[in-house]
Amino acid sequence: MEKHFLLLISLVFSFTLFHVCLASTAGTLDGSEYWGYVEVRPKAHLFWWLYKSPYRVEDPSKPWPIILWLQGGPGGSGVAFGNFLEIGPLDSNLKPRNSTWLHKADLLFVDSPVATGFSYVENETLVVRTDEEAATDLTTLLKELFNRNETLQKSPLYIFAESYGGKFAVTLGISAFQAIEAGELKLQLGGIALGDSWISPEDFVFSWGPLLKDLSRMSSNGLNISNSLALKIQQQLAEGAYVNATSTWSELESVVLDYSNNVDLYNFMLDYENDPVVGISKERSKGLSKDRYSMYVEARFYRSAGATAGSSSDLYSLMNGLIKKKLKIIPRNVTWGGQNGLVFPALHGDFMKPRIQEVDELLAKGVRVIIYNGQLDLICSTKGAEAWLNKLKWDGLKNFLSVDPTPLYCKGHNSTTKAFTTSYQNLSFYWILGAGHFVPVEQPCISLQMVGTVTQSPNNS
């Protein structure tokens, strides 16, 4: 009886805060966490989880920020991967994370698009097929959470993304900005931060072969084959044959792995079988088709990330066990990750589409755009990110490119350069040294420092 009574209090408290359906929202008794579902379209449900920071500092001159984290994939679960394996308060062993981004902001995780993680559709035809559709769903979710909550409205929202999440972030940025201008969304948009983001697939695929050749990781023959496939992708994109370009991308990844003796696409200093972040073992990689390696990593990263080799840590079991039990509101027939396989195939036609134009549009509207890239990433290489950056039509680009980068250090370690940064007007770029694709995991100190600067967090002294 007491247990049921406490749960009822929690649900009522959550309902009072968010004014949404009682059955679809819950939270902790101390008010530090809230989570729930928003039915963004009939029979299409997005799951969200908000953490309020215990490190909050009240400063009228610098409002406390909120970070919305968008995972990649497409189909990666922000509620699980970003939360328990990168920036949330607890790691996958449910131990406190010293480098949690809660030090600088509140954190909002969403399993997006629908059918990702705990999000679900009641009919498979309801999965999104474009980045814009995903952005529309996310904008609907933001309206539900922010419009009736004056407390949330006081906090600027920063959209941080990783990998394919960057494409979702810029399309959401445009959608949210338009909704704000139209008076449909009561929200302060602080900025869009693109971490190792798949903004221009063409520029990334052209970087792979030359970069690996320069690193003595690929032969001239492999370089020639890689470049020929990159040219094929370029032609397919020019013709609007986006599904074909996605197929050629898979073929190119297979070539890259074959001619590099299985380089880790997420850290070119390693073989994919011994990446300590991804945690992919030889046993797990058996029978894995190489042309699906990156999607495997994006969807599986994580099953033992942050855990010691051979440990029993398993994110799938964690999410469908202890976490599902804690959340209480997950429908019985919904399994975390149970519909993930629907997401990537549905987006085949958008996967290779560039989103440079959206970045240009955000910059022109005065929205802050932050790009950060891990030095050792291959799939979303810094070389590729710099290439698409140079394609921007933004009128401040020439001045931005003329600014010399500033070295950054972690506090107390001023003898070791951890990153470089360049800023001009509302555009910033961070080069994160010693990190691959998963920057917050591989360089937590400088990442947290960057987040504090980007969000202008009151707790950034």
C-alpha positions in Angstrom: 0.0 0.0 0.0 2.7 2.5 1.0 4.6 1.8 -2.3 1.5 2.5 -4.3 0.8 5.6 -2.3 4.2 7.0 -3.0 3.9 6.3 -6.7 0.6 8.1 -6.8 2.1 11.2 -5.2 4.9 11.1 -7.7 2.4 10.9 -10.6 0.3 13.7 -9.3 3.3 15.9 -8.8 4.4 15.3 -12.4 1.0 16.0 -13.7 0.9 19.3 -11.9 4.2 20.3 -13.4 3.6 19.3 -17.0 -0.2 19.4 -17.4 -0.1 16.3 -19.6 -1.9 13.0 -19.5 -1.4 11.5 -16.0 -0.9 8.0 -17.3 1.9 9.1 -19.6 4.1 11.1 -17.2 6.0 10.3 -14.0 9.0 11.4 -11.9 11.0 11.0 -8.8 9.6 12.1 -5.4 12.4 14.6 -4.9 11.6 16.4 -8.2 15.1 15.8 -9.7 13.8 13.7 -12.6 10.7 13.6 -14.8 9.9 11.4 -17.8 7.0 10.6 -20.0 5.5 10.0 -23.4 4.1 12.6 -25.9 1.8 11.3 -28.6 3.3 13.5 -31.3 0.9 12.0 -33.9 -2.0 9.6 -33.5 -0.4 6.3 -32.4 3.2 7.7 -32.6 4.8 8.1 -29.1 8.1 9.8 -28.2 9.6 9.0 -24.8 11.6 11.8 -23.0 13.5 11.9 -19.7 14.5 15.2 -18.0 17.1 15.5 -15.3 17.3 18.6 -13.1 20.8 19.4 -12.1 21.9 19.1 -8.5 24.7 21.6 -9.3 22.3 24.4 -10.3 23.5 27.9 -9.6 21.0 30.8 -9.5 22.3 33.8 -11.3 19.9 36.3 -12.8 22.5 37.4 -15.4 23.0 33.9 -16.6 19.9 31.7 -16.7 20.4 28.0 -15.9 20.5 26.2 -19.3 18.8 22.9 -20.6 20.6 20.6 -23.0 18.5 18.5 -25.3 20.7 15.5 -26.4 20.0 13.9 -29.8 21.6 10.6 -30.5 22.8 9.3 -33.9 22.1 6.1 -35.8 19.5 6.9 -37.0 17.9 4.8 -34.4 20.3 5.2 -31.5 18.6 5.7 -28.1 19.5 9.0 -26.4 17.7 7.9 -23.2 20.1 4.9 -23.0 23.3 5.7 -25.0 23.7 9.4 -24.4 22.4 9.1 -20.8 24.1 6.0 -19.4 27.1 5.8 -21.6 28.1 9.4 -22.3 26.8 12.4 -20.3 24.1 11.4 -17.8 24.5 11.2 -14.0 25.1 7.4 -13.9 27.1 5.1 -16.1 26.0 1.7 -17.4 26.9 0.1 -14.0 24.7 2.7 -12.3 27.7 4.3 -10.7 28.0 8.1 -10.5 29.7 9.8 -13.5 32.1 12.5 -12.4 32.0 14.1 -15.8 28.2 14.3 -16.2 27.0 17.3 -18.1 24.6 18.0 -15.3 27.5 20.0 -13.8 26.6 22.7 -16.4 23.0 22.2 -17.3 19.7 20.3 -16.9 19.6 17.3 -19.4 16.7 16.3 -21.6 17.1 13.0 -23.4 14.6 11.9 -26.1 14.3 8.6 -27.9 13.9 10.0 -31.4 12.7 9.3 -34.0 9.6 7.3 -33.0 10.4 3.6 -32.8 13.8 4.3 -31.2 14.5 3.0 -27.7 11.4 3.3 -25.5 9.6 5.4 -28.2 7.1 3.4 -30.3 4.6 3.4 -33.0 1.3 1.4 -32.9 1.5 1.0 -36.7 4.8 0.5 -38.5 3.7 2.9 -41.3 4.1 5.7 -38.8 7.9 5.7 -38.7 9.5 8.8 -40.1 11.0 8.8 -43.6 12.7 12.2 -43.6 14.8 14.3 -41.2 12.1 17.0 -41.5 9.4 14.6 -40.2 11.6 13.7 -37.2 12.0 17.5 -36.6 8.3 18.1 -36.7 7.7 15.3 -34.1 10.4 16.8 -31.9 8.9 20.3 -32.2 5.5 18.9 -31.1 7.2 17.3 -28.1 8.9 20.6 -27.2 5.6 22.5 -27.4 4.0 19.9 -25.0 6.8 20.3 -22.5 7.5 24.0 -22.7 4.4 25.9 -23.6 2.6 25.4 -20.3 5.7 25.5 -18.1 7.0 28.9 -17.2 9.9 27.4 -15.3 11.3 25.7 -18.4 10.6 28.7 -20.5 13.1 30.7 -18.4 16.0 28.3 -19.3 17.7 28.6 -22.7 17.6 25.3 -24.6 20.8 24.1 -26.3 20.4 21.2 -28.8 23.5 19.0 -28.6 23.8 16.2 -31.2 26.1 13.4 -32.1 26.6 11.7 -35.4 23.4 11.4 -37.4 21.8 13.3 -34.6 23.3 16.4 -36.1 21.0 16.2 -39.1 18.1 16.0 -36.7 19.4 18.9 -34.8 19.7 21.4 -37.6 16.3 20.4 -39.0 14.8 20.7 -35.5 16.6 24.0 -35.1 14.8 25.4 -38.2 11.4 23.9 -37.2 11.7 25.2 -33.6 12.8 28.7 -34.7 9.8 29.0 -37.0 7.5 27.8 -34.3 8.9 30.4 -31.9 8.6 33.2 -34.5 5.0 32.1 -35.1 4.2 32.2 -31.4 3.5 28.5 -31.3 6.4 27.5 -29.1 7.4 29.3 -25.9 11.1 28.6 -25.8 14.5 30.3 -25.7 16.7 28.7 -28.3 20.2 29.0 -27.0 22.1 27.3 -29.9 22.8 24.1 -31.9 25.9 22.1 -31.1 26.9 19.6 -33.8 29.3 16.9 -32.4 30.9 14.7 -35.1 27.8 15.2 -37.1 26.8 13.6 -40.5 26.0 17.0 -42.0 27.5 16.4 -45.4 28.0 12.7 -46.3 29.7 13.5 -49.6 32.5 15.4 -47.8 33.0 12.7 -45.3 33.2 9.8 -47.8 35.8 11.8 -49.9 37.9 12.1 -46.8 38.2 8.5 -45.8 40.6 7.1 -48.4 43.1 10.1 -48.4 43.1 10.3 -44.6 43.8 6.5 -44.2 46.5 6.7 -46.9 48.2 9.6 -45.2 48.1 7.6 -41.9 49.8 4.6 -43.6 46.6 2.6 -43.0 45.6 2.1 -46.7 47.4 1.2 -49.9 47.3 3.1 -53.1 45.0 0.5 -54.6 42.6 0.8 -51.7 42.8 4.6 -52.1 41.9 4.4 -55.8 38.9 2.1 -55.1 37.7 4.3 -52.2 37.9 7.5 -54.3 36.1 5.8 -57.2 33.2 4.9 -54.9 33.2 8.4 -53.4 32.9 9.8 -56.9 30.0 7.4 -57.6 28.3 8.7 -54.5 28.8 12.3 -55.6 27.2 11.5 -58.9 24.3 9.7 -57.3 23.7 12.6 -55.0 23.8 15.1 -57.8 21.2 13.0 -59.6 19.0 12.8 -56.5 19.4 9.1 -56.3 19.7 9.1 -52.5 18.7 5.4 -51.9 21.4 4.3 -54.4 23.9 6.6 -52.7 23.1 4.9 -49.3 23.8 1.5 -50.9 27.1 2.7 -52.4 28.0 4.1 -48.9 27.7 0.6 -47.5 29.9 -0.7 -50.3 32.5 2.0 -49.6 32.6 1.1 -45.9 33.2 -2.5 -46.8 36.1 -1.4 -49.0 37.6 0.8 -46.3 37.5 -2.1 -43.8 39.0 -4.6 -46.3 41.9 -2.3 -47.3 42.7 -1.1 -43.8 42.6 -4.5 -42.1 39.5 -3.5 -40.2 40.2 0.0 -39.0 37.8 1.4 -36.4 35.6 3.8 -38.2 35.1 5.7 -34.9 38.8 5.9 -34.0 41.3 5.5 -36.8 44.1 4.7 -34.4 42.5 1.4 -33.6 41.1 -1.8 -35.1 37.4 -2.1 -34.7 37.8 -5.3 -32.7 39.7 -3.6 -29.8 38.0 -0.3 -29.5 37.6 0.3 -25.7 34.7 2.7 -26.1 32.6 0.6 -28.5 33.5 -2.6 -26.6 33.1 -4.8 -29.7 34.8 -8.1 -29.2 36.0 -10.6 -31.8 33.1 -12.9 -30.7 30.5 -10.2 -31.3 32.0 -9.3 -34.7 31.8 -12.9 -36.0 29.4 -13.0 -38.9 29.1 -9.2 -39.0 29.0 -8.0 -42.5 31.6 -5.2 -42.8 29.4 -3.0 -44.9 27.0 -2.8 -41.9 29.8 -2.2 -39.3 29.1 1.5 -38.6 25.4 0.9 -38.2 26.2 -2.0 -35.9 28.4 0.3 -33.8 25.8 3.1 -33.8 23.1 0.7 -32.6 25.3 -1.4 -30.3 28.0 0.9 -28.9 27.4 0.6 -25.8 26.4 -2.8 -24.8 29.6 -2.9 -22.7 30.9 0.7 -23.1 32.3 2.0 -19.9 32.5 -1.5 -18.5 35.5 -3.7 -18.1 36.2 -6.3 -20.8 34.2 -9.5 -20.1 31.9 -7.8 -17.6 28.3 -8.7 -17.5 27.2 -5.1 -18.1 24.6 -5.2 -20.8 22.6 -2.1 -21.7 19.8 -4.1 -23.3 19.2 -6.0 -20.0 19.6 -2.8 -18.0 17.1 -0.8 -19.9 14.5 -3.7 -20.1 15.2 -4.6 -16.5 15.9 -2.1 -13.7 15.3 1.0 -15.8 11.9 -0.1 -17.2 10.9 -1.1 -13.6 11.9 2.3 -12.3 10.1 4.2 -15.1 6.8 2.3 -14.5 4.9 3.9 -17.4 6.5 1.9 -20.3 3.7 -0.2 -21.8 4.0 -3.9 -21.2 4.3 -4.7 -24.9 7.0 -2.1 -25.5 10.6 -3.4 -25.2 13.5 -1.0 -25.3 15.0 -1.3 -28.7 12.3 -3.5 -29.9 11.4 -1.4 -32.9 14.9 0.1 -33.6 15.2 -2.0 -36.8 12.4 0.1 -38.4 14.2 3.4 -38.2 17.2 3.2 -40.4 15.5 1.4 -43.4 12.7 4.0 -43.3 15.4 6.8 -43.6 17.3 5.2 -46.5 16.2 8.0 -48.8 17.4 10.8 -46.4 20.5 9.2 -45.0 22.9 10.6 -47.6 21.2 14.0 -48.0 23.4 16.9 -46.9 22.1 19.5 -44.4 24.6 22.3 -45.1 21.8 24.6 -46.2 20.1 24.2 -42.9 23.3 25.3 -41.1 23.5 28.3 -43.3 19.9 29.2 -42.6 20.4 28.9 -38.8 23.5 31.2 -39.0 21.6 33.7 -41.1 18.8 33.8 -38.5 21.4 34.6 -35.8 21.2 31.2 -34.1 24.4 30.1 -32.5 26.0 27.1 -34.2 28.8 25.2 -32.5 30.7 22.4 -34.3 32.9 20.1 -32.3 34.8 17.2 -33.8 37.1 14.5 -32.4 40.5 14.5 -33.9 40.6 10.7 -34.4 37.2 10.2 -35.8 37.0 8.6 -39.3 33.3 8.3 -40.2 32.6 11.9 -39.4 36.2 13.1 -39.8 37.4 16.5 -38.9 38.8 16.7 -42.5 35.3 16.2 -43.8 33.7 18.6 -41.3 36.2 21.3 -42.4 35.3 20.6 -46.0 31.6 21.1 -45.6 32.2 24.1 -43.4 34.0 25.8 -46.3 30.9 25.3 -48.4 28.8 27.6 -46.2 27.4 30.7 -47.9 27.1 32.5 -44.6 28.5 36.0 -45.0 30.7 35.7 -41.9 32.6 32.7 -43.2 35.6 34.6 -44.6 36.2 36.3 -41.3 35.7 33.1 -39.4 38.3 31.3 -41.5 40.8 34.1 -40.9 40.7 33.7 -37.1 43.6 31.7 -35.7 42.5 28.9 -33.4 43.0 29.3 -29.6 44.5 26.4 -27.7 42.4 25.0 -24.8 43.6 23.2 -21.6 41.9 21.3 -18.8 42.1 23.2 -15.6 45.3 22.3 -13.7 46.9 20.8 -16.8 48.1 23.8 -18.8 51.1 21.9 -20.2 49.0 19.7 -22.4 46.8 21.0 -25.2 43.4 19.3 -25.2 41.6 21.2 -27.9 41.6 24.3 -30.2 38.7 26.6 -30.9 37.8 29.4 -33.3 34.8 31.7 -33.0 33.4 34.5 -35.1 29.9 36.0 -34.4 27.5 33.1 -33.9 29.7 30.3 -35.3 32.2 28.3 -33.2 34.4 25.3 -34.0 36.1 23.0 -31.5 38.8 20.6 -32.5 39.0 18.0 -29.7 42.4 16.3 -29.6 42.7 12.7 -28.6 39.1 11.9 -29.2 37.3 9.8 -31.8 33.6 9.8 -32.6 32.4 9.7 -29.0 33.9 12.9 -27.7 32.2 13.1 -24.2 33.5 9.6 -23.4 37.0 9.9 -24.8 37.8 13.5 -23.6 35.4 14.1 -20.7 37.3 17.0 -19.1 37.6 19.3 -22.1 34.1 18.3 -23.2 32.6 19.5 -20.0 34.6 22.7 -20.2 33.4 23.3 -23.7 29.8 22.7 -22.6 30.1 25.3 -19.9 31.4 27.8 -22.3 28.8 27.1 -25.0 25.9 27.3 -22.6 27.4 30.2 -20.6 26.5 28.1 -17.6 26.5 30.0 -14.2 28.4 27.0 -12.9 31.4 27.6 -15.1 33.9 29.2 -12.8 
